Amino acid sequence: MQEKTKIGIIICDRYRNCAGGKCFRSLQNREGAFDIYPKEEDVEIVGYTSCGGCPGGNIEYAPEEMKKNGATIIHFATGFVVGYPPCPHIDYFRHFIEEKYDMKVVVG
């Protein structure tokens, strides 16, 4: 039996009131950045939060909590790149999480 893939989703704080409908639907349908997971792969969302607002105060702590819940991959929601202006900190956030928490980061 294949082990479940556990992911965390971090959204831009500009969209902090978002209920996650597009993210959850895209994961269910394996669309967008979630198309990296085969339909037969069991994927569970173990965390969903915002970055905490510029300059991303929650980025330092949220991945740690998600990792404690079993997350091995963090997805940055598309609001980081399609919002105006796009997040100027996204590359720093990605590298920080990959280095500090040894987790893969997917944009989208």
C-alpha positions as CSV (number, residue, x, y, z in Angstrom):
1,M,0.0,0.0,0.0
2,Q,1.4,3.4,-1.1
3,E,1.9,5.9,1.7
4,K,-0.3,9.0,1.6
5,T,1.3,12.3,0.3
6,K,0.7,15.1,2.7
7,I,0.9,18.7,1.6
8,G,0.5,22.2,3.0
9,I,-0.9,25.2,1.2
10,I,0.2,28.7,1.9
11,I,-1.8,31.6,0.4
12,C,-0.9,35.3,0.0
13,D,-2.3,37.3,2.9
14,R,-4.2,39.6,0.4
15,Y,-6.5,36.6,0.0
16,R,-6.7,35.6,3.7
17,N,-10.5,35.4,3.6
18,C,-10.3,32.8,0.8
19,A,-12.0,29.5,1.7
20,G,-9.7,27.5,-0.6
21,G,-12.3,26.4,-3.0
22,K,-10.1,26.6,-6.1
23,C,-7.2,24.9,-4.4
24,F,-9.2,22.0,-3.1
25,R,-11.1,21.6,-6.4
26,S,-7.8,21.7,-8.4
27,L,-6.3,19.1,-6.1
28,Q,-9.3,16.9,-6.5
29,N,-9.2,17.2,-10.3
30,R,-5.4,17.1,-10.4
31,E,-5.3,20.4,-12.3
32,G,-2.8,23.2,-12.4
33,A,0.2,22.7,-10.1
34,F,-1.6,19.7,-8.6
35,D,-1.3,17.7,-11.9
36,I,2.1,16.4,-10.6
37,Y,0.1,14.0,-8.5
38,P,-1.4,11.0,-10.3
39,K,-5.2,10.5,-9.8
40,E,-4.6,7.3,-8.0
41,E,-2.2,8.9,-5.5
42,D,-3.7,9.5,-2.1
43,V,-3.0,13.2,-1.3
44,E,-4.1,14.9,1.9
45,I,-4.0,18.6,2.8
46,V,-2.6,18.8,6.4
47,G,-2.3,22.6,6.6
48,Y,-3.8,25.7,5.0
49,T,-2.8,29.2,6.0
50,S,-1.7,32.6,4.7
51,C,1.8,33.9,4.6
52,G,0.9,36.4,7.4
53,G,1.2,39.5,5.3
54,C,4.2,41.3,3.9
55,P,7.0,40.5,4.4
56,G,5.7,37.0,5.2
57,G,6.0,36.6,9.0
58,N,4.1,33.3,9.0
59,I,6.5,31.7,6.5
60,E,9.0,31.2,9.4
61,Y,6.5,29.1,11.4
62,A,3.7,27.6,9.3
63,P,5.9,25.1,7.4
64,E,7.2,23.7,10.7
65,E,3.6,23.1,11.9
66,M,2.7,21.5,8.6
67,K,5.8,19.3,8.8
68,K,4.7,18.2,12.2
69,N,1.4,17.1,10.6
70,G,3.3,15.0,8.1
71,A,3.6,17.5,5.2
72,T,6.5,16.9,2.8
73,I,5.5,19.4,0.2
74,I,4.3,23.0,0.4
75,H,2.3,24.6,-2.3
76,F,2.2,28.4,-2.7
77,A,-1.3,29.3,-4.0
78,T,-1.5,31.1,-7.3
79,G,-2.4,34.4,-5.6
80,F,1.3,34.8,-5.0
81,V,2.0,35.1,-8.7
82,V,-1.2,36.3,-10.3
83,G,-2.1,39.0,-7.8
84,Y,-1.0,42.5,-8.5
85,P,1.7,43.0,-7.8
86,P,3.1,39.5,-7.7
87,C,4.8,38.6,-4.4
88,P,8.3,40.1,-4.4
89,H,9.3,37.7,-1.7
90,I,8.3,34.4,-3.3
91,D,11.8,33.2,-4.3
92,Y,13.1,34.0,-0.8
93,F,10.2,32.1,0.8
94,R,10.7,29.1,-1.4
95,H,14.5,28.9,-0.7
96,F,13.9,29.5,3.0
97,I,11.4,26.6,3.3
98,E,13.5,24.2,1.2
99,E,16.6,24.9,3.2
100,K,15.3,25.3,6.7
101,Y,12.6,22.5,6.6
102,D,14.0,20.3,3.9
103,M,10.6,20.4,2.1
104,K,9.8,20.6,-1.6
105,V,8.0,23.9,-2.6
106,V,5.7,24.1,-5.5
107,V,4.4,27.4,-6.8
108,G,0.8,27.1,-7.8
